[in-house]
Amino acid sequence: MTEPVFPPSGDMLLRDATLPGSLLDGPQPELLRGDLLIQNGRIAAIGPALTASVPAVDLDGGMVWPGFVDLHTHLDKGHTWPRASNTEGTHMAAVQAVMADRQANWSAEDVATRMDFALRCAYAHGTVAIRTHLDSFGPQLDISWPVFRQMRADWAGRIALQAVALVQLDAYGSDFVEDMADVVAESGGLIGGSGALQPNASALIRRIFDLAVDRDLDVDLHTDESGDPNARTLALIAEETIRRGWQGRVTCGHCCSLAIQDPRYAREVIARVAAAGINVVSLPMVNLYLQGRKPGTPTWRGITLLHELRDAGVKVAVASDNTRDPFYGFGDLDMAEVFRESVRIGHLDLPVGNWPRAMTSIPAEIMKLPAGRLRVGAVADLVLFRARDWSELLSRTQTRRIVLREGRVLDAELPDYRELDHLFPAAQTEGEAA
């Protein structure tokens, strides 16, 4: 097989591409063939049988996607598995393992090293924007946020970065969150949180919105990440969003318990979520891994009601979440993997329809970024696959993709895990002893 040759200038005509119709403007078939003209780092034209005085590259029906947008990650936790594994596979065990590792190891150098490693992975896979949650309680606030601000500056022009302050929900009953919210506002971040069922959840949620409204901050919350049907924080958030007029500025992640609640109640909550303009981001790979963990075979998939939320008009995204940490022992911030696994876990096929938007244009809209679309005038940040249809795309891992940034082939390799060995001396010693 002859590999396509790309001109170094980046000006070219991509011939015979397969395009996901949902990522184009206007009504389109699910997949269609066409050409893309790339000039001066942008998409200059899209259509059938284009002509131009630039080199032509025959894609032979290969699929073209815009760069990926990963709406929910934990860059500060990533790649700690060698020293902080989850021996039980449960959510509580993950919380405890991360807490111990954070207290023992999360210096600025440690966080920065692992964060940069993760970003290099995402960059090589074709991601153009990432939102990360940052553990922000106690001394970690003054460690991780300066690291994030430096990382955002270092990666500007390659990956657009946003950060969310992550603390347990009960922290909003303390005075600490005032200082935290100030740091978030000064850093251009979002306010967030996570927590289990609490009798005073309504008051704590009101405090979150007090801080957000006072400082004009968007909100991004881990919500009902549980297999307990009594976990009903999502409804409280929807009501508070409407009461504060914060429609379109709130994202709720996980929302797992919605899928196992009474169907009538779930429909009512979804209607309120839609009325509140709340965005929902599902994390299928991590939810499948953690939820319902017990001895024996799992009996549910852990994910929220993706189809029902989307059909109600809610903006639904899917994202990576954790990578090689106690919450998920695998992953590489590869959104092609996220799409492939999400289709399997959530039955996002028959038809695939507009689900490609869930890791491109929808998270870009939520992050208020001009990305995630195949349209004339857009920056030519593209991911090219050899696959010509959904079966081919979803049947293999797509490691042979080509990433274009501003029309030029990206010369970036995945970093070697050995680069992180110095962070895990105990793990290396155990390996040598074995």
BADRENTOR-369230 format. One record per residue (C-alpha): chain; x, y, z. Coordinates in steps of 0.001 Angstrom, whole numbers, padded with zeros to 6 digits, always signed. Layout:
# BADRENTOR-369230
ATOM   ch        xx        yy        zz
ATOM    A         X         Y         Z
...
//
This chain:
# BADRENTOR-369230
ATOM   ch        xx        yy        zz
ATOM    A   +000000   +000000   +000000
ATOM    A   +001335   +003416   -000989
ATOM    A   +001153   +006012   +001776
ATOM    A   -000033   +009470   +000689
ATOM    A   +002656   +012131   +000362
ATOM    A   +001826   +015514   +001866
ATOM    A   +003401   +018773   +000677
ATOM    A   +005466   +020526   +003373
ATOM    A   +003741   +023859   +002711
ATOM    A   +000399   +022510   +003903
ATOM    A   -001417   +023831   +000812
ATOM    A   -003078   +020852   -000820
ATOM    A   -006235   +019310   -002187
ATOM    A   -007373   +016308   -000176
ATOM    A   -009152   +014164   -002747
ATOM    A   -011754   +011475   -002214
ATOM    A   -012238   +011868   +001528
ATOM    A   -015076   +010331   +003512
ATOM    A   -016644   +013017   +005714
ATOM    A   -018967   +012544   +008703
ATOM    A   -022020   +014539   +007664
ATOM    A   -022813   +015688   +011206
ATOM    A   -019535   +017618   +011305
ATOM    A   -020404   +019621   +008191
ATOM    A   -022774   +022573   +008014
ATOM    A   -026380   +021960   +007017
ATOM    A   -028298   +018708   +006492
ATOM    A   -026010   +015977   +005173
ATOM    A   -026006   +012205   +004813
ATOM    A   -024322   +010300   +007629
ATOM    A   -021186   +009800   +005515
ATOM    A   -020340   +011371   +002193
ATOM    A   -017420   +011516   -000198
ATOM    A   -015831   +014820   -001090
ATOM    A   -012675   +016904   -001423
ATOM    A   -011146   +019464   +000929
ATOM    A   -008962   +022327   -000247
ATOM    A   -006406   +023430   +002334
ATOM    A   -004748   +026814   +001891
ATOM    A   -002863   +029029   +004332
ATOM    A   -003552   +026632   +007173
ATOM    A   -007348   +026700   +006777
ATOM    A   -010089   +024830   +004953
ATOM    A   -010666   +026895   +001829
ATOM    A   -013340   +024729   +000166
ATOM    A   -015310   +021521   +000668
ATOM    A   -017161   +019784   -002123
ATOM    A   -017169   +017158   -004849
ATOM    A   -014512   +017140   -007576
ATOM    A   -012740   +020347   -006523
ATOM    A   -009914   +021744   -008648
ATOM    A   -007014   +023927   -007536
ATOM    A   -003416   +024719   -008457
ATOM    A   -001972   +022932   -005426
ATOM    A   -000654   +019398   -004914
ATOM    A   -003376   +016776   -004647
ATOM    A   -003336   +014029   -002028
ATOM    A   -005543   +011017   -002760
ATOM    A   -007093   +009721   +000479
ATOM    A   -008713   +006787   -001327
ATOM    A   -011919   +007181   +000664
ATOM    A   -010195   +007620   +004025
ATOM    A   -012190   +009408   +006726
ATOM    A   -011410   +012998   +007759
ATOM    A   -012368   +014397   +011165
ATOM    A   -011716   +017764   +012765
ATOM    A   -009361   +017790   +015750
ATOM    A   -010835   +016267   +018906
ATOM    A   -012066   +018193   +021948
ATOM    A   -011815   +016373   +025289
ATOM    A   -014229   +018011   +027732
ATOM    A   -013539   +016090   +030953
ATOM    A   -010093   +014907   +032077
ATOM    A   -007919   +014773   +035194
ATOM    A   -004446   +015737   +034037
ATOM    A   -003208   +016110   +037604
ATOM    A   -004078   +012497   +038499
ATOM    A   -002904   +010877   +035273
ATOM    A   -000149   +008264   +035037
ATOM    A   +000090   +007540   +038750
ATOM    A   -000989   +003902   +038466
ATOM    A   +002540   +002430   +038997
ATOM    A   +002621   +003907   +042505
ATOM    A   -001118   +004268   +043253
ATOM    A   -003068   +001350   +041846
ATOM    A   -006637   +000497   +042778
ATOM    A   -006543   -002998   +044221
ATOM    A   -010334   -003210   +044651
ATOM    A   -011486   -001477   +041466
ATOM    A   -014108   +000522   +043372
ATOM    A   -014792   +004242   +043403
ATOM    A   -014112   +004527   +047142
ATOM    A   -010803   +002696   +046840
ATOM    A   -009835   +005079   +044023
ATOM    A   -010636   +008096   +046201
ATOM    A   -008505   +006732   +049025
ATOM    A   -005576   +005822   +046756
ATOM    A   -005541   +009257   +045132
ATOM    A   -005736   +011008   +048503
ATOM    A   -002724   +009088   +049807
ATOM    A   -000732   +009642   +046615
ATOM    A   -001561   +013343   +046514
ATOM    A   -000412   +013907   +050078
ATOM    A   +002797   +011967   +049527
ATOM    A   +003852   +012900   +046007
ATOM    A   +002041   +015754   +044282
ATOM    A   +004764   +018374   +044187
ATOM    A   +004753   +020983   +041443
ATOM    A   +007445   +019038   +039588
ATOM    A   +005546   +015762   +039853
ATOM    A   +002263   +017258   +038637
ATOM    A   +003945   +019165   +035811
ATOM    A   +005865   +016104   +034583
ATOM    A   +002805   +013895   +034424
ATOM    A   +000608   +016641   +032980
ATOM    A   +003038   +017374   +030157
ATOM    A   +003347   +013646   +029395
ATOM    A   -000443   +013343   +029135
ATOM    A   -000689   +016390   +026878
ATOM    A   +001923   +014983   +024536
ATOM    A   -000181   +011825   +024268
ATOM    A   -003339   +013785   +023480
ATOM    A   -001501   +016009   +020991
ATOM    A   -000126   +013050   +019039
ATOM    A   -003613   +011498   +018912
ATOM    A   -005130   +014637   +017350
ATOM    A   -006731   +016513   +020264
ATOM    A   -006863   +020314   +020013
ATOM    A   -008570   +021263   +023305
ATOM    A   -008870   +019798   +026804
ATOM    A   -010730   +020723   +029961
ATOM    A   -009164   +019272   +033094
ATOM    A   -010394   +019072   +036660
ATOM    A   -007753   +019920   +039268
ATOM    A   -007833   +018691   +042855
ATOM    A   -007880   +022028   +044681
ATOM    A   -008430   +021516   +048385
ATOM    A   -005862   +022599   +050969
ATOM    A   -002230   +023071   +049902
ATOM    A   -002863   +021489   +046480
ATOM    A   -004606   +024692   +045389
ATOM    A   -001320   +026583   +045497
ATOM    A   +000588   +023764   +043804
ATOM    A   -001576   +022618   +040897
ATOM    A   -003056   +025924   +039711
ATOM    A   +000308   +027635   +039089
ATOM    A   +001439   +024479   +037286
ATOM    A   -001697   +024574   +035167
ATOM    A   -001248   +028243   +034266
ATOM    A   +002315   +027559   +033128
ATOM    A   +001226   +024485   +031196
ATOM    A   -001525   +026461   +029474
ATOM    A   +001033   +029048   +028367
ATOM    A   +003531   +026400   +027242
ATOM    A   +000906   +024553   +025182
ATOM    A   -000786   +027613   +023685
ATOM    A   -001266   +027135   +019957
ATOM    A   -001136   +023361   +020289
ATOM    A   -003817   +022404   +022833
ATOM    A   -006264   +024934   +024290
ATOM    A   -006558   +024233   +028021
ATOM    A   -009267   +024979   +030570
ATOM    A   -009295   +024019   +034251
ATOM    A   -011994   +023318   +036832
ATOM    A   -011450   +023469   +040601
ATOM    A   -012370   +020084   +042049
ATOM    A   -013163   +019675   +045749
ATOM    A   -015562   +017495   +047666
ATOM    A   -019046   +018991   +047841
ATOM    A   -018857   +019401   +051606
ATOM    A   -015911   +021803   +051187
ATOM    A   -018487   +024405   +050185
ATOM    A   -019514   +024532   +053815
ATOM    A   -016111   +026035   +054688
ATOM    A   -014519   +029459   +054256
ATOM    A   -011682   +027961   +052192
ATOM    A   -013749   +028015   +049011
ATOM    A   -013738   +031826   +048922
ATOM    A   -009972   +031824   +048368
ATOM    A   -010287   +028920   +045970
ATOM    A   -012888   +030742   +043893
ATOM    A   -010615   +033800   +043751
ATOM    A   -007760   +031671   +042393
ATOM    A   -010119   +030142   +039837
ATOM    A   -011343   +033572   +038712
ATOM    A   -007803   +034938   +038454
ATOM    A   -006832   +031895   +036390
ATOM    A   -009785   +032048   +033986
ATOM    A   -011080   +028722   +035273
ATOM    A   -014362   +027134   +036265
ATOM    A   -015782   +026200   +039640
ATOM    A   -016593   +022571   +040300
ATOM    A   -016979   +019842   +042846
ATOM    A   -017825   +016232   +043547
ATOM    A   -019546   +014429   +046356
ATOM    A   -021828   +011695   +047571
ATOM    A   -025343   +012072   +048916
ATOM    A   -025580   +014659   +051690
ATOM    A   -028586   +015946   +053620
ATOM    A   -027460   +019544   +053081
ATOM    A   -026752   +019200   +049343
ATOM    A   -029162   +022004   +048440
ATOM    A   -027349   +024512   +050647
ATOM    A   -023961   +023466   +049314
ATOM    A   -025121   +023787   +045710
ATOM    A   -026467   +027252   +046478
ATOM    A   -023018   +028170   +047807
ATOM    A   -021405   +026981   +044595
ATOM    A   -023684   +029222   +042593
ATOM    A   -023100   +032136   +044985
ATOM    A   -019393   +031930   +044234
ATOM    A   -019963   +031423   +040502
ATOM    A   -022373   +034316   +040091
ATOM    A   -020307   +036697   +042231
ATOM    A   -017217   +036009   +040091
ATOM    A   -018932   +035360   +036742
ATOM    A   -017682   +031765   +036577
ATOM    A   -019035   +028821   +034629
ATOM    A   -019745   +025661   +036626
ATOM    A   -018673   +022067   +035935
ATOM    A   -019721   +019470   +038506
ATOM    A   -019199   +015752   +038995
ATOM    A   -022820   +014727   +039467
ATOM    A   -024408   +011554   +040841
ATOM    A   -021395   +009396   +040002
ATOM    A   -023049   +006503   +041755
ATOM    A   -025068   +003343   +041386
ATOM    A   -027468   +004576   +044044
ATOM    A   -030896   +005517   +042615
ATOM    A   -031316   +007904   +045556
ATOM    A   -028465   +010070   +044265
ATOM    A   -030521   +012973   +042886
ATOM    A   -028200   +015957   +042846
ATOM    A   -028791   +016577   +039142
ATOM    A   -032341   +017783   +039775
ATOM    A   -031107   +020209   +042458
ATOM    A   -028479   +021608   +040103
ATOM    A   -031053   +022085   +037346
ATOM    A   -033372   +024029   +039645
ATOM    A   -030560   +026234   +040951
ATOM    A   -029312   +026880   +037411
ATOM    A   -032751   +028125   +036390
ATOM    A   -033157   +030172   +039568
ATOM    A   -029819   +031938   +038987
ATOM    A   -030293   +032443   +035262
ATOM    A   -027100   +030447   +034613
ATOM    A   -028492   +028561   +031615
ATOM    A   -025822   +027393   +029186
ATOM    A   -023062   +027870   +031753
ATOM    A   -023312   +024626   +033702
ATOM    A   -021901   +021212   +032802
ATOM    A   -022681   +018054   +034742
ATOM    A   -020405   +015049   +034396
ATOM    A   -021192   +011358   +034878
ATOM    A   -024894   +011496   +035977
ATOM    A   -024735   +007705   +036324
ATOM    A   -027603   +007213   +038750
ATOM    A   -030059   +008748   +036272
ATOM    A   -029961   +005477   +034328
ATOM    A   -031223   +003372   +037241
ATOM    A   -033878   +005704   +038599
ATOM    A   -037598   +005349   +038070
ATOM    A   -038224   +006077   +034356
ATOM    A   -040922   +008646   +035080
ATOM    A   -038678   +010522   +037513
ATOM    A   -035766   +010323   +035057
ATOM    A   -037909   +011865   +032294
ATOM    A   -038890   +014711   +034615
ATOM    A   -035247   +015380   +035520
ATOM    A   -034165   +015297   +031887
ATOM    A   -036858   +017846   +031043
ATOM    A   -035563   +020155   +033784
ATOM    A   -031968   +019651   +032645
ATOM    A   -033005   +020653   +029130
ATOM    A   -034908   +023684   +030428
ATOM    A   -031842   +024708   +032451
ATOM    A   -029580   +024478   +029410
ATOM    A   -027258   +022166   +031340
ATOM    A   -024612   +020341   +029325
ATOM    A   -023955   +016696   +030180
ATOM    A   -020630   +014946   +029650
ATOM    A   -020536   +011178   +029917
ATOM    A   -017369   +009207   +030647
ATOM    A   -018283   +005755   +029319
ATOM    A   -014952   +003970   +029722
ATOM    A   -014427   +005017   +033347
ATOM    A   -018078   +004575   +034314
ATOM    A   -018053   +001060   +032864
ATOM    A   -014845   +000319   +034799
ATOM    A   -015928   +001628   +038232
ATOM    A   -019707   +001447   +038509
ATOM    A   -021307   -001754   +039707
ATOM    A   -017947   -003163   +040771
ATOM    A   -018568   -006206   +042966
ATOM    A   -017483   -009848   +043099
ATOM    A   -018648   -011652   +040006
ATOM    A   -019979   -010333   +036737
ATOM    A   -021183   -006707   +036496
ATOM    A   -024854   -006249   +035671
ATOM    A   -024967   -002677   +034340
ATOM    A   -022804   -000446   +032206
ATOM    A   -022590   +002541   +034533
ATOM    A   -023391   +005220   +031958
ATOM    A   -026079   +007889   +031993
ATOM    A   -029094   +008096   +029672
ATOM    A   -027158   +009350   +026653
ATOM    A   -029865   +008864   +024040
ATOM    A   -032693   +010220   +026144
ATOM    A   -030744   +013344   +027119
ATOM    A   -029750   +014032   +023530
ATOM    A   -033281   +013457   +022248
ATOM    A   -034544   +015999   +024805
ATOM    A   -032255   +018654   +023323
ATOM    A   -029483   +018459   +025925
ATOM    A   -025941   +018994   +024656
ATOM    A   -024272   +015638   +025339
ATOM    A   -020520   +015094   +025090
ATOM    A   -018333   +012091   +025799
ATOM    A   -014795   +012391   +027098
ATOM    A   -011744   +010534   +028394
ATOM    A   -011918   +011206   +032153
ATOM    A   -009073   +009439   +033978
ATOM    A   -005962   +007857   +032475
ATOM    A   -003730   +005316   +034219
ATOM    A   -004691   +006350   +037725
ATOM    A   -006732   +004699   +040511
ATOM    A   -010031   +005685   +038893
ATOM    A   -009132   +003991   +035599
ATOM    A   -006029   +001895   +035108
ATOM    A   -005910   +002387   +031346
ATOM    A   -006412   +005087   +028717
ATOM    A   -004218   +007494   +026795
ATOM    A   -006354   +010622   +026152
ATOM    A   -007116   +009182   +022729
ATOM    A   -010527   +010424   +021635
ATOM    A   -010650   +007929   +018779
ATOM    A   -010547   +005223   +021444
ATOM    A   -013202   +007077   +023449
ATOM    A   -015474   +007194   +020395
ATOM    A   -014944   +003542   +019554
ATOM    A   -015613   +002347   +023090
ATOM    A   -018518   +004749   +023629
ATOM    A   -020252   +003359   +020559
ATOM    A   -019982   -000120   +022021
ATOM    A   -020885   +000780   +025603
ATOM    A   -023701   +003210   +024813
ATOM    A   -025026   +001668   +021566
ATOM    A   -024250   +004855   +019655
ATOM    A   -024732   +003102   +016335
ATOM    A   -027711   +002070   +014234
ATOM    A   -027378   +004824   +013261
ATOM    A   -024180   +006573   +014324
ATOM    A   -026008   +009723   +013271
ATOM    A   -024688   +012862   +014943
ATOM    A   -022737   +011137   +017740
ATOM    A   -019375   +012208   +016209
ATOM    A   -020306   +015686   +017430
ATOM    A   -020041   +014441   +021029
ATOM    A   -016240   +014578   +020967
ATOM    A   -015799   +017446   +018506
ATOM    A   -018271   +020268   +017908
ATOM    A   -020425   +019916   +021051
ATOM    A   -017556   +020073   +023566
ATOM    A   -016052   +022889   +021489
ATOM    A   -019318   +024823   +021832
ATOM    A   -019361   +024166   +025577
ATOM    A   -015765   +025369   +025885
ATOM    A   -016626   +028357   +023649
ATOM    A   -013950   +027441   +021112
ATOM    A   -014043   +027701   +017288
ATOM    A   -013176   +024037   +016773
ATOM    A   -014728   +020676   +016056
ATOM    A   -016285   +021354   +012650
ATOM    A   -015440   +020676   +009018
ATOM    A   -016327   +024033   +007511
ATOM    A   -014864   +026589   +005149
ATOM    A   -012665   +029026   +007031
ATOM    A   -011919   +026653   +009902
ATOM    A   -008316   +026012   +010872
ATOM    A   -007144   +022851   +009125
ATOM    A   -006552   +020871   +012320
ATOM    A   -007617   +017476   +011036
ATOM    A   -007339   +013788   +011795
ATOM    A   -007075   +011485   +008774
ATOM    A   -007916   +007792   +008986
ATOM    A   -007534   +005031   +006434
ATOM    A   -010963   +003721   +007447
ATOM    A   -013686   +004413   +004869
ATOM    A   -016821   +003644   +006888
ATOM    A   -017998   +003121   +010450
ATOM    A   -017259   -000603   +010457
ATOM    A   -013664   -000038   +009406
ATOM    A   -013199   +002887   +011811
ATOM    A   -014624   +001082   +014814
ATOM    A   -013066   -002334   +014188
ATOM    A   -009414   -001328   +014605
ATOM    A   -007517   +000927   +016987
ATOM    A   -006650   +003441   +014236
ATOM    A   -003025   +003808   +015272
ATOM    A   -002078   +004677   +011676
ATOM    A   -003914   +007989   +011628
ATOM    A   -002330   +011154   +010256
ATOM    A   -002786   +014380   +012206
ATOM    A   -002676   +017735   +010411
ATOM    A   -002174   +020992   +012294
ATOM    A   -002877   +024081   +010220
ATOM    A   -002643   +021794   +007189
ATOM    A   +000817   +020433   +007977
ATOM    A   +001532   +016865   +008991
ATOM    A   +002165   +016744   +012726
ATOM    A   +005548   +015286   +013563
ATOM    A   +004773   +014068   +017082
ATOM    A   +005280   +010633   +018568
ATOM    A   +003665   +009159   +021633
ATOM    A   +006011   +009525   +024614
ATOM    A   +007547   +006406   +026129
ATOM    A   +006275   +005406   +029581
ATOM    A   +009912   +005007   +030639
ATOM    A   +010132   +008792   +030762
ATOM    A   +008092   +008602   +033980
ATOM    A   +010117   +005875   +035684
ATOM    A   +011899   +008368   +037957
ATOM    A   +008545   +009214   +039537
ATOM    A   +008050   +005604   +040669
ATOM    A   +011275   +004447   +042355
ATOM    A   +009435   +002089   +044693
ATOM    A   +007618   +000432   +041805
ATOM    A   +010891   +000017   +039933
ATOM    A   +012547   -001541   +042981
ATOM    A   +009706   -004006   +043385
ATOM    A   +009944   -004913   +039709
ATOM    A   +013694   -005563   +040007
ATOM    A   +013179   -007667   +043118
ATOM    A   +010565   -009767   +041378
//
